[in-house]
Amino acid sequence: MDQWQGLAACHHRETDHELELVVDKLAEIYEPHAARLWLFVRQRLLADHVPTELIQQGRANEVLATVNHLLNGMNL
């Protein structure tokens, strides 16, 4: 049982780190309230998935790629 708790704690820390990376990137695009809203609302660029749900599923790379796409669009 302790092994599972340790694994869950490790996964939780990794998810927290990934979420922090996404939030940092979003801060370059949106005001804080809009960034928080973006994280919890279905996003068309993510095939109508909710970013925080994807991060929890271990799919943070998709969310980061989308945020980077948004950032690149702003820098054109």
PDB file with one MODEL, atoms N, CA, C and O in Angstrom:
MODEL        1
ATOM      1  N   MET A   1       0.820  -1.193   0.000  1.00  0.00           N
ATOM      2  CA  MET A   1       0.000   0.000   0.000  1.00  0.00           C
ATOM      3  C   MET A   1       0.862   1.254   0.000  1.00  0.00           C
ATOM      4  O   MET A   1       0.530   2.218  -0.690  1.00  0.00           O
ATOM      5  N   ASP A   2       1.959   1.271   0.754  1.00  0.00           N
ATOM      6  CA  ASP A   2       2.830   2.437   0.801  1.00  0.00           C
ATOM      7  C   ASP A   2       3.417   2.757  -0.564  1.00  0.00           C
ATOM      8  O   ASP A   2       3.598   3.927  -0.904  1.00  0.00           O
ATOM      9  N   GLN A   3       3.718   1.721  -1.354  1.00  0.00           N
ATOM     10  CA  GLN A   3       4.269   1.945  -2.685  1.00  0.00           C
ATOM     11  C   GLN A   3       3.281   2.719  -3.555  1.00  0.00           C
ATOM     12  O   GLN A   3       3.669   3.622  -4.296  1.00  0.00           O
ATOM     13  N   TRP A   4       2.003   2.358  -3.457  1.00  0.00           N
ATOM     14  CA  TRP A   4       0.979   3.043  -4.254  1.00  0.00           C
ATOM     15  C   TRP A   4       0.837   4.489  -3.817  1.00  0.00           C
ATOM     16  O   TRP A   4       0.669   5.374  -4.657  1.00  0.00           O
ATOM     17  N   GLN A   5       0.902   4.744  -2.523  1.00  0.00           N
ATOM     18  CA  GLN A   5       0.798   6.111  -2.023  1.00  0.00           C
ATOM     19  C   GLN A   5       1.986   6.940  -2.487  1.00  0.00           C
ATOM     20  O   GLN A   5       1.827   8.103  -2.858  1.00  0.00           O
ATOM     21  N   GLY A   6       3.174   6.348  -2.467  1.00  0.00           N
ATOM     22  CA  GLY A   6       4.367   7.032  -2.942  1.00  0.00           C
ATOM     23  C   GLY A   6       4.276   7.360  -4.423  1.00  0.00           C
ATOM     24  O   GLY A   6       4.654   8.449  -4.855  1.00  0.00           O
ATOM     25  N   LEU A   7       3.765   6.396  -5.202  1.00  0.00           N
ATOM     26  CA  LEU A   7       3.596   6.604  -6.632  1.00  0.00           C
ATOM     27  C   LEU A   7       2.571   7.708  -6.885  1.00  0.00           C
ATOM     28  O   LEU A   7       2.774   8.563  -7.747  1.00  0.00           O
ATOM     29  N   ALA A   8       1.486   7.688  -6.143  1.00  0.00           N
ATOM     30  CA  ALA A   8       0.455   8.719  -6.290  1.00  0.00           C
ATOM     31  C   ALA A   8       1.002  10.094  -5.928  1.00  0.00           C
ATOM     32  O   ALA A   8       0.696  11.078  -6.600  1.00  0.00           O
ATOM     33  N   ALA A   9       1.802  10.170  -4.882  1.00  0.00           N
ATOM     34  CA  ALA A   9       2.389  11.445  -4.468  1.00  0.00           C
ATOM     35  C   ALA A   9       3.355  11.948  -5.535  1.00  0.00           C
ATOM     36  O   ALA A   9       3.383  13.142  -5.833  1.00  0.00           O
ATOM     37  N   CYS A  10       4.136  11.057  -6.104  1.00  0.00           N
ATOM     38  CA  CYS A  10       5.071  11.426  -7.165  1.00  0.00           C
ATOM     39  C   CYS A  10       4.302  11.934  -8.384  1.00  0.00           C
ATOM     40  O   CYS A  10       4.664  12.953  -8.974  1.00  0.00           O
ATOM     41  N   HIS A  11       3.249  11.224  -8.754  1.00  0.00           N
ATOM     42  CA  HIS A  11       2.422  11.631  -9.889  1.00  0.00           C
ATOM     43  C   HIS A  11       1.797  12.995  -9.622  1.00  0.00           C
ATOM     44  O   HIS A  11       1.720  13.831 -10.522  1.00  0.00           O
ATOM     45  N   HIS A  12       1.351  13.222  -8.387  1.00  0.00           N
ATOM     46  CA  HIS A  12       0.733  14.496  -8.015  1.00  0.00           C
ATOM     47  C   HIS A  12       1.742  15.629  -8.152  1.00  0.00           C
ATOM     48  O   HIS A  12       1.403  16.692  -8.674  1.00  0.00           O
ATOM     49  N   ARG A  13       2.980  15.424  -7.693  1.00  0.00           N
ATOM     50  CA  ARG A  13       4.018  16.452  -7.821  1.00  0.00           C
ATOM     51  C   ARG A  13       4.310  16.741  -9.284  1.00  0.00           C
ATOM     52  O   ARG A  13       4.480  17.898  -9.670  1.00  0.00           O
ATOM     53  N   GLU A  14       4.368  15.697 -10.097  1.00  0.00           N
ATOM     54  CA  GLU A  14       4.624  15.879 -11.529  1.00  0.00           C
ATOM     55  C   GLU A  14       3.495  16.678 -12.170  1.00  0.00           C
ATOM     56  O   GLU A  14       3.748  17.583 -12.966  1.00  0.00           O
ATOM     57  N   THR A  15       2.261  16.352 -11.829  1.00  0.00           N
ATOM     58  CA  THR A  15       1.107  17.073 -12.356  1.00  0.00           C
ATOM     59  C   THR A  15       1.144  18.526 -11.914  1.00  0.00           C
ATOM     60  O   THR A  15       0.864  19.418 -12.714  1.00  0.00           O
ATOM     61  N   ASP A  16       1.484  18.782 -10.657  1.00  0.00           N
ATOM     62  CA  ASP A  16       1.596  20.149 -10.161  1.00  0.00           C
ATOM     63  C   ASP A  16       2.646  20.922 -10.946  1.00  0.00           C
ATOM     64  O   ASP A  16       2.432  22.081 -11.301  1.00  0.00           O
ATOM     65  N   HIS A  17       3.777  20.282 -11.217  1.00  0.00           N
ATOM     66  CA  HIS A  17       4.845  20.930 -11.975  1.00  0.00           C
ATOM     67  C   HIS A  17       4.379  21.256 -13.392  1.00  0.00           C
ATOM     68  O   HIS A  17       4.636  22.352 -13.891  1.00  0.00           O
ATOM     69  N   GLU A  18       3.707  20.326 -14.034  1.00  0.00           N
ATOM     70  CA  GLU A  18       3.209  20.542 -15.395  1.00  0.00           C
ATOM     71  C   GLU A  18       2.183  21.664 -15.419  1.00  0.00           C
ATOM     72  O   GLU A  18       2.192  22.504 -16.318  1.00  0.00           O
ATOM     73  N   LEU A  19       1.297  21.674 -14.424  1.00  0.00           N
ATOM     74  CA  LEU A  19       0.299  22.738 -14.336  1.00  0.00           C
ATOM     75  C   LEU A  19       0.980  24.090 -14.154  1.00  0.00           C
ATOM     76  O   LEU A  19       0.561  25.081 -14.752  1.00  0.00           O
ATOM     77  N   GLU A  20       2.011  24.134 -13.345  1.00  0.00           N
ATOM     78  CA  GLU A  20       2.758  25.367 -13.124  1.00  0.00           C
ATOM     79  C   GLU A  20       3.389  25.863 -14.427  1.00  0.00           C
ATOM     80  O   GLU A  20       3.385  27.064 -14.695  1.00  0.00           O
ATOM     81  N   LEU A  21       3.927  24.955 -15.232  1.00  0.00           N
ATOM     82  CA  LEU A  21       4.494  25.336 -16.529  1.00  0.00           C
ATOM     83  C   LEU A  21       3.434  25.948 -17.434  1.00  0.00           C
ATOM     84  O   LEU A  21       3.676  26.965 -18.085  1.00  0.00           O
ATOM     85  N   VAL A  22       2.266  25.332 -17.473  1.00  0.00           N
ATOM     86  CA  VAL A  22       1.180  25.845 -18.305  1.00  0.00           C
ATOM     87  C   VAL A  22       0.735  27.222 -17.813  1.00  0.00           C
ATOM     88  O   VAL A  22       0.527  28.131 -18.616  1.00  0.00           O
ATOM     89  N   VAL A  23       0.590  27.374 -16.508  1.00  0.00           N
ATOM     90  CA  VAL A  23       0.167  28.655 -15.939  1.00  0.00           C
ATOM     91  C   VAL A  23       1.187  29.744 -16.264  1.00  0.00           C
ATOM     92  O   VAL A  23       0.806  30.863 -16.608  1.00  0.00           O
ATOM     93  N   ASP A  24       2.464  29.435 -16.160  1.00  0.00           N
ATOM     94  CA  ASP A  24       3.509  30.413 -16.492  1.00  0.00           C
ATOM     95  C   ASP A  24       3.401  30.863 -17.944  1.00  0.00           C
ATOM     96  O   ASP A  24       3.530  32.051 -18.237  1.00  0.00           O
ATOM     97  N   LYS A  25       3.169  29.932 -18.843  1.00  0.00           N
ATOM     98  CA  LYS A  25       3.015  30.271 -20.263  1.00  0.00           C
ATOM     99  C   LYS A  25       1.753  31.093 -20.501  1.00  0.00           C
ATOM    100  O   LYS A  25       1.769  32.065 -21.256  1.00  0.00           O
ATOM    101  N   LEU A  26       0.657  30.694 -19.850  1.00  0.00           N
ATOM    102  CA  LEU A  26      -0.598  31.432 -20.021  1.00  0.00           C
ATOM    103  C   LEU A  26      -0.481  32.866 -19.524  1.00  0.00           C
ATOM    104  O   LEU A  26      -1.145  33.762 -20.046  1.00  0.00           O
ATOM    105  N   ALA A  27       0.357  33.087 -18.521  1.00  0.00           N
ATOM    106  CA  ALA A  27       0.552  34.426 -17.967  1.00  0.00           C
ATOM    107  C   ALA A  27       1.155  35.372 -19.013  1.00  0.00           C
ATOM    108  O   ALA A  27       1.035  36.591 -18.896  1.00  0.00           O
ATOM    109  N   GLU A  28       1.798  34.808 -20.025  1.00  0.00           N
ATOM    110  CA  GLU A  28       2.353  35.628 -21.098  1.00  0.00           C
ATOM    111  C   GLU A  28       1.280  36.074 -22.087  1.00  0.00           C
ATOM    112  O   GLU A  28       1.512  36.967 -22.901  1.00  0.00           O
ATOM    113  N   ILE A  29       0.105  35.448 -22.014  1.00  0.00           N
ATOM    114  CA  ILE A  29      -0.975  35.724 -22.962  1.00  0.00           C
ATOM    115  C   ILE A  29      -2.148  36.438 -22.297  1.00  0.00           C
ATOM    116  O   ILE A  29      -2.673  37.415 -22.831  1.00  0.00           O
ATOM    117  N   TYR A  30      -2.552  35.947 -21.137  1.00  0.00           N
ATOM    118  CA  TYR A  30      -3.791  36.379 -20.495  1.00  0.00           C
ATOM    119  C   TYR A  30      -3.557  37.034 -19.139  1.00  0.00           C
ATOM    120  O   TYR A  30      -2.527  36.833 -18.494  1.00  0.00           O
ATOM    121  N   GLU A  31      -4.538  37.815 -18.733  1.00  0.00           N
ATOM    122  CA  GLU A  31      -4.597  38.314 -17.363  1.00  0.00           C
ATOM    123  C   GLU A  31      -4.878  37.113 -16.458  1.00  0.00           C
ATOM    124  O   GLU A  31      -5.388  36.101 -16.939  1.00  0.00           O
ATOM    125  N   PRO A  32      -4.561  37.196 -15.162  1.00  0.00           N
ATOM    126  CA  PRO A  32      -4.727  36.034 -14.269  1.00  0.00           C
ATOM    127  C   PRO A  32      -6.117  35.396 -14.286  1.00  0.00           C
ATOM    128  O   PRO A  32      -6.225  34.171 -14.333  1.00  0.00           O
ATOM    129  N   HIS A  33      -7.170  36.193 -14.251  1.00  0.00           N
ATOM    130  CA  HIS A  33      -8.526  35.626 -14.238  1.00  0.00           C
ATOM    131  C   HIS A  33      -8.810  34.866 -15.540  1.00  0.00           C
ATOM    132  O   HIS A  33      -9.372  33.771 -15.516  1.00  0.00           O
ATOM    133  N   ALA A  34      -8.420  35.450 -16.663  1.00  0.00           N
ATOM    134  CA  ALA A  34      -8.650  34.804 -17.954  1.00  0.00           C
ATOM    135  C   ALA A  34      -7.828  33.520 -18.084  1.00  0.00           C
ATOM    136  O   ALA A  34      -8.289  32.546 -18.678  1.00  0.00           O
ATOM    137  N   ALA A  35      -6.619  33.516 -17.533  1.00  0.00           N
ATOM    138  CA  ALA A  35      -5.785  32.309 -17.574  1.00  0.00           C
ATOM    139  C   ALA A  35      -6.424  31.181 -16.775  1.00  0.00           C
ATOM    140  O   ALA A  35      -6.459  30.037 -17.227  1.00  0.00           O
ATOM    141  N   ARG A  36      -6.930  31.503 -15.584  1.00  0.00           N
ATOM    142  CA  ARG A  36      -7.606  30.481 -14.771  1.00  0.00           C
ATOM    143  C   ARG A  36      -8.834  29.955 -15.495  1.00  0.00           C
ATOM    144  O   ARG A  36      -9.092  28.751 -15.489  1.00  0.00           O
ATOM    145  N   LEU A  37      -9.585  30.840 -16.111  1.00  0.00           N
ATOM    146  CA  LEU A  37     -10.773  30.423 -16.848  1.00  0.00           C
ATOM    147  C   LEU A  37     -10.385  29.490 -17.995  1.00  0.00           C
ATOM    148  O   LEU A  37     -11.043  28.474 -18.220  1.00  0.00           O
ATOM    149  N   TRP A  38      -9.332  29.830 -18.710  1.00  0.00           N
ATOM    150  CA  TRP A  38      -8.879  29.018 -19.844  1.00  0.00           C
ATOM    151  C   TRP A  38      -8.580  27.589 -19.405  1.00  0.00           C
ATOM    152  O   TRP A  38      -8.859  26.640 -20.137  1.00  0.00           O
ATOM    153  N   LEU A  39      -8.015  27.437 -18.218  1.00  0.00           N
ATOM    154  CA  LEU A  39      -7.634  26.121 -17.717  1.00  0.00           C
ATOM    155  C   LEU A  39      -8.821  25.198 -17.429  1.00  0.00           C
ATOM    156  O   LEU A  39      -8.688  23.975 -17.480  1.00  0.00           O
ATOM    157  N   PHE A  40      -9.979  25.788 -17.128  1.00  0.00           N
ATOM    158  CA  PHE A  40     -11.118  24.989 -16.663  1.00  0.00           C
ATOM    159  C   PHE A  40     -12.293  24.950 -17.630  1.00  0.00           C
ATOM    160  O   PHE A  40     -13.373  24.468 -17.288  1.00  0.00           O
ATOM    161  N   VAL A  41     -12.077  25.462 -18.846  1.00  0.00           N
ATOM    162  CA  VAL A  41     -13.147  25.496 -19.849  1.00  0.00           C
ATOM    163  C   VAL A  41     -12.701  24.687 -21.058  1.00  0.00           C
ATOM    164  O   VAL A  41     -11.522  24.675 -21.411  1.00  0.00           O
ATOM    165  N   ARG A  42     -13.649  24.015 -21.683  1.00  0.00           N
ATOM    166  CA  ARG A  42     -13.328  23.247 -22.892  1.00  0.00           C
ATOM    167  C   ARG A  42     -12.709  24.177 -23.932  1.00  0.00           C
ATOM    168  O   ARG A  42     -13.183  25.288 -24.167  1.00  0.00           O
ATOM    169  N   GLN A  43     -11.626  23.680 -24.551  1.00  0.00           N
ATOM    170  CA  GLN A  43     -10.904  24.477 -25.538  1.00  0.00           C
ATOM    171  C   GLN A  43     -10.992  23.824 -26.913  1.00  0.00           C
ATOM    172  O   GLN A  43     -10.663  22.650 -27.082  1.00  0.00           O
ATOM    173  N   ARG A  44     -11.438  24.598 -27.879  1.00  0.00           N
ATOM    174  CA  ARG A  44     -11.584  24.097 -29.241  1.00  0.00           C
ATOM    175  C   ARG A  44     -10.252  23.563 -29.779  1.00  0.00           C
ATOM    176  O   ARG A  44     -10.222  22.541 -30.465  1.00  0.00           O
ATOM    177  N   LEU A  45      -9.154  24.256 -29.465  1.00  0.00           N
ATOM    178  CA  LEU A  45      -7.843  23.820 -29.951  1.00  0.00           C
ATOM    179  C   LEU A  45      -7.369  22.518 -29.305  1.00  0.00           C
ATOM    180  O   LEU A  45      -6.399  21.911 -29.759  1.00  0.00           O
ATOM    181  N   LEU A  46      -8.048  22.101 -28.262  1.00  0.00           N
ATOM    182  CA  LEU A  46      -7.734  20.830 -27.597  1.00  0.00           C
ATOM    183  C   LEU A  46      -8.854  19.814 -27.830  1.00  0.00           C
ATOM    184  O   LEU A  46      -9.133  18.968 -26.981  1.00  0.00           O
ATOM    185  N   ALA A  47      -9.482  19.917 -28.991  1.00  0.00           N
ATOM    186  CA  ALA A  47     -10.577  19.009 -29.363  1.00  0.00           C
ATOM    187  C   ALA A  47     -11.687  19.021 -28.315  1.00  0.00           C
ATOM    188  O   ALA A  47     -12.259  17.983 -27.980  1.00  0.00           O
ATOM    189  N   ASP A  48     -11.977  20.219 -27.807  1.00  0.00           N
ATOM    190  CA  ASP A  48     -13.026  20.435 -26.808  1.00  0.00           C
ATOM    191  C   ASP A  48     -12.777  19.731 -25.477  1.00  0.00           C
ATOM    192  O   ASP A  48     -13.718  19.412 -24.750  1.00  0.00           O
ATOM    193  N   HIS A  49     -11.518  19.494 -25.166  1.00  0.00           N
ATOM    194  CA  HIS A  49     -11.152  18.953 -23.860  1.00  0.00           C
ATOM    195  C   HIS A  49     -10.869  20.108 -22.904  1.00  0.00           C
ATOM    196  O   HIS A  49     -10.569  21.223 -23.330  1.00  0.00           O
ATOM    197  N   VAL A  50     -10.968  19.826 -21.614  1.00  0.00           N
ATOM    198  CA  VAL A  50     -10.636  20.799 -20.569  1.00  0.00           C
ATOM    199  C   VAL A  50      -9.155  20.638 -20.239  1.00  0.00           C
ATOM    200  O   VAL A  50      -8.720  19.538 -19.899  1.00  0.00           O
ATOM    201  N   PRO A  51      -8.371  21.716 -20.331  1.00  0.00           N
ATOM    202  CA  PRO A  51      -6.928  21.604 -20.110  1.00  0.00           C
ATOM    203  C   PRO A  51      -6.533  20.928 -18.794  1.00  0.00           C
ATOM    204  O   PRO A  51      -5.639  20.081 -18.786  1.00  0.00           O
ATOM    205  N   THR A  52      -7.176  21.285 -17.691  1.00  0.00           N
ATOM    206  CA  THR A  52      -6.794  20.676 -16.414  1.00  0.00           C
ATOM    207  C   THR A  52      -7.061  19.175 -16.406  1.00  0.00           C
ATOM    208  O   THR A  52      -6.320  18.418 -15.778  1.00  0.00           O
ATOM    209  N   GLU A  53      -8.102  18.742 -17.089  1.00  0.00           N
ATOM    210  CA  GLU A  53      -8.387  17.305 -17.159  1.00  0.00           C
ATOM    211  C   GLU A  53      -7.304  16.584 -17.958  1.00  0.00           C
ATOM    212  O   GLU A  53      -6.880  15.488 -17.589  1.00  0.00           O
ATOM    213  N   LEU A  54      -6.859  17.200 -19.049  1.00  0.00           N
ATOM    214  CA  LEU A  54      -5.790  16.592 -19.840  1.00  0.00           C
ATOM    215  C   LEU A  54      -4.508  16.489 -19.021  1.00  0.00           C
ATOM    216  O   LEU A  54      -3.810  15.477 -19.080  1.00  0.00           O
ATOM    217  N   ILE A  55      -4.201  17.528 -18.265  1.00  0.00           N
ATOM    218  CA  ILE A  55      -2.997  17.508 -17.428  1.00  0.00           C
ATOM    219  C   ILE A  55      -3.089  16.380 -16.410  1.00  0.00           C
ATOM    220  O   ILE A  55      -2.110  15.670 -16.180  1.00  0.00           O
ATOM    221  N   GLN A  56      -4.249  16.213 -15.803  1.00  0.00           N
ATOM    222  CA  GLN A  56      -4.434  15.146 -14.818  1.00  0.00           C
ATOM    223  C   GLN A  56      -4.303  13.767 -15.460  1.00  0.00           C
ATOM    224  O   GLN A  56      -3.927  12.803 -14.793  1.00  0.00           O
ATOM    225  N   GLN A  57      -4.608  13.676 -16.735  1.00  0.00           N
ATOM    226  CA  GLN A  57      -4.512  12.399 -17.454  1.00  0.00           C
ATOM    227  C   GLN A  57      -3.107  12.139 -17.980  1.00  0.00           C
ATOM    228  O   GLN A  57      -2.874  11.139 -18.659  1.00  0.00           O
ATOM    229  N   GLY A  58      -2.172  13.029 -17.673  1.00  0.00           N
ATOM    230  CA  GLY A  58      -0.802  12.853 -18.141  1.00  0.00           C
ATOM    231  C   GLY A  58      -0.578  13.367 -19.548  1.00  0.00           C
ATOM    232  O   GLY A  58       0.387  12.983 -20.208  1.00  0.00           O
ATOM    233  N   ARG A  59      -1.470  14.241 -20.012  1.00  0.00           N
ATOM    234  CA  ARG A  59      -1.385  14.760 -21.378  1.00  0.00           C
ATOM    235  C   ARG A  59      -1.017  16.246 -21.389  1.00  0.00           C
ATOM    236  O   ARG A  59      -1.472  17.003 -22.246  1.00  0.00           O
ATOM    237  N   ALA A  60      -0.197  16.645 -20.434  1.00  0.00           N
ATOM    238  CA  ALA A  60       0.210  18.050 -20.326  1.00  0.00           C
ATOM    239  C   ALA A  60       0.948  18.520 -21.571  1.00  0.00           C
ATOM    240  O   ALA A  60       0.877  19.696 -21.928  1.00  0.00           O
ATOM    241  N   ASN A  61       1.655  17.611 -22.234  1.00  0.00           N
ATOM    242  CA  ASN A  61       2.388  18.000 -23.441  1.00  0.00           C
ATOM    243  C   ASN A  61       1.456  18.564 -24.506  1.00  0.00           C
ATOM    244  O   ASN A  61       1.847  19.472 -25.240  1.00  0.00           O
ATOM    245  N   GLU A  62       0.237  18.049 -24.608  1.00  0.00           N
ATOM    246  CA  GLU A  62      -0.742  18.564 -25.564  1.00  0.00           C
ATOM    247  C   GLU A  62      -1.182  19.968 -25.183  1.00  0.00           C
ATOM    248  O   GLU A  62      -1.345  20.834 -26.042  1.00  0.00           O
ATOM    249  N   VAL A  63      -1.371  20.184 -23.890  1.00  0.00           N
ATOM    250  CA  VAL A  63      -1.787  21.496 -23.407  1.00  0.00           C
ATOM    251  C   VAL A  63      -0.659  22.503 -23.634  1.00  0.00           C
ATOM    252  O   VAL A  63      -0.901  23.610 -24.114  1.00  0.00           O
ATOM    253  N   LEU A  64       0.560  22.122 -23.294  1.00  0.00           N
ATOM    254  CA  LEU A  64       1.701  23.020 -23.508  1.00  0.00           C
ATOM    255  C   LEU A  64       1.890  23.343 -24.987  1.00  0.00           C
ATOM    256  O   LEU A  64       2.196  24.484 -25.335  1.00  0.00           O
ATOM    257  N   ALA A  65       1.715  22.376 -25.839  1.00  0.00           N
ATOM    258  CA  ALA A  65       1.850  22.610 -27.285  1.00  0.00           C
ATOM    259  C   ALA A  65       0.796  23.610 -27.756  1.00  0.00           C
ATOM    260  O   ALA A  65       1.083  24.470 -28.589  1.00  0.00           O
ATOM    261  N   THR A  66      -0.405  23.503 -27.233  1.00  0.00           N
ATOM    262  CA  THR A  66      -1.471  24.430 -27.608  1.00  0.00           C
ATOM    263  C   THR A  66      -1.171  25.834 -27.106  1.00  0.00           C
ATOM    264  O   THR A  66      -1.362  26.807 -27.836  1.00  0.00           O
ATOM    265  N   VAL A  67      -0.707  25.949 -25.879  1.00  0.00           N
ATOM    266  CA  VAL A  67      -0.364  27.264 -25.333  1.00  0.00           C
ATOM    267  C   VAL A  67       0.797  27.863 -26.132  1.00  0.00           C
ATOM    268  O   VAL A  67       0.794  29.059 -26.423  1.00  0.00           O
ATOM    269  N   ASN A  68       1.779  27.050 -26.484  1.00  0.00           N
ATOM    270  CA  ASN A  68       2.892  27.541 -27.298  1.00  0.00           C
ATOM    271  C   ASN A  68       2.397  27.996 -28.677  1.00  0.00           C
ATOM    272  O   ASN A  68       2.883  28.986 -29.224  1.00  0.00           O
ATOM    273  N   HIS A  69       1.433  27.269 -29.223  1.00  0.00           N
ATOM    274  CA  HIS A  69       0.833  27.661 -30.499  1.00  0.00           C
ATOM    275  C   HIS A  69       0.170  29.036 -30.367  1.00  0.00           C
ATOM    276  O   HIS A  69       0.314  29.887 -31.245  1.00  0.00           O
ATOM    277  N   LEU A  70      -0.548  29.245 -29.280  1.00  0.00           N
ATOM    278  CA  LEU A  70      -1.184  30.538 -29.039  1.00  0.00           C
ATOM    279  C   LEU A  70      -0.137  31.642 -28.898  1.00  0.00           C
ATOM    280  O   LEU A  70      -0.297  32.735 -29.441  1.00  0.00           O
ATOM    281  N   LEU A  71       0.933  31.345 -28.166  1.00  0.00           N
ATOM    282  CA  LEU A  71       2.025  32.324 -28.002  1.00  0.00           C
ATOM    283  C   LEU A  71       2.671  32.664 -29.335  1.00  0.00           C
ATOM    284  O   LEU A  71       2.947  33.832 -29.607  1.00  0.00           O
ATOM    285  N   ASN A  72       2.913  31.667 -30.163  1.00  0.00           N
ATOM    286  CA  ASN A  72       3.537  31.903 -31.466  1.00  0.00           C
ATOM    287  C   ASN A  72       2.631  32.741 -32.361  1.00  0.00           C
ATOM    288  O   ASN A  72       3.111  33.564 -33.141  1.00  0.00           O
ATOM    289  N   GLY A  73       1.338  32.532 -32.250  1.00  0.00           N
ATOM    290  CA  GLY A  73       0.392  33.327 -33.017  1.00  0.00           C
ATOM    291  C   GLY A  73       0.405  34.793 -32.608  1.00  0.00           C
ATOM    292  O   GLY A  73       0.181  35.675 -33.436  1.00  0.00           O
ATOM    293  N   MET A  74       0.664  35.047 -31.354  1.00  0.00           N
ATOM    294  CA  MET A  74       0.720  36.420 -30.871  1.00  0.00           C
ATOM    295  C   MET A  74       1.993  37.116 -31.336  1.00  0.00           C
ATOM    296  O   MET A  74       2.018  38.340 -31.459  1.00  0.00           O
ATOM    297  N   ASN A  75       3.049  36.349 -31.594  1.00  0.00           N
ATOM    298  CA  ASN A  75       4.342  36.927 -31.944  1.00  0.00           C
ATOM    299  C   ASN A  75       4.534  37.118 -33.444  1.00  0.00           C
ATOM    300  O   ASN A  75       5.617  37.502 -33.884  1.00  0.00           O
ATOM    301  N   LEU A  76       3.498  36.857 -34.228  1.00  0.00           N
ATOM    302  CA  LEU A  76       3.629  37.021 -35.685  1.00  0.00           C
ATOM    303  C   LEU A  76       3.659  38.473 -36.074  1.00  0.00           C
ATOM    304  O   LEU A  76       3.765  38.794 -37.258  1.00  0.00           O
TER     305      LEU A  76
ENDMDL
END
